[in-house]
Amino acid sequence: MKKISEILKEERTTKKLSLEDVEKTLKIRKEFLKAIEEGRFHALPSESYAQGFVKNYADFLGIPPSQSVPLFRREYKEEELDVVPHFTKSQPAKKINFLSHKSIFIGIACLIVIVYVVFQFHSLFFGPQLSVKSPKPEQVVTNNIVEVSGTTDPYATIFVNGAQVYVALDGSFEKSLYLFSGKQAVKILAQDRNGKKTEKDISVSVK
């Protein structure tokens, strides 16, 4: 089975797109895109960022999340197994220096693991954060076009009145929605990879 890194590179090449073209559209740095296509996911800031980048890149190339996300997880775990830390022997000491570089490194690594575990635990029971900037509740719109915008987790999927909306790297999203005159409802739904959902229903008046 092909890796997601290989699929992304082949799909981009087939569409005759350069890394610069993708960088300009998705606002993802070229070196990150190159690392993704080479399967060097640990060169990215974190696993969450890596998955968000891969998901947005795959969406842009027309690859559904149901295919890209599982392939990413498998390849990411395989890469983890290949990363073997090397430590040099140090002279024995009578006292432990808690301010040494090694102690600081271990402390930071433990903190990252704790934050990651807390984040994963939260995602199992709660939906992604969802903030809607527009429209405002009971807003009066003078034409039939309603601008919907807001922010969510960068790896979440957004639906506006049932239609999927692109989520940018910073978690922002926007969509122009056509509504008939009268009192209408705008339903915004954010869904994470675990299927947890956060919904907001906003009523607007269209004149």
MOGIRA-V823543 format. One line per field, one symbol per residue. burial: # if it has 24 or more other C-alpha atoms within 12 Angstrom, else .. A space follows every 50 residues. Layout:
BEGIN
burial = ???
END
This chain:
BEGIN
burial = ..#######.##......#..#...#.#...###########.#..#### ###########...#..##.###.##........................ ......................#...######.##...#.#....##### ###########...#####.#####.#.#....##########...#### ##.###.
END
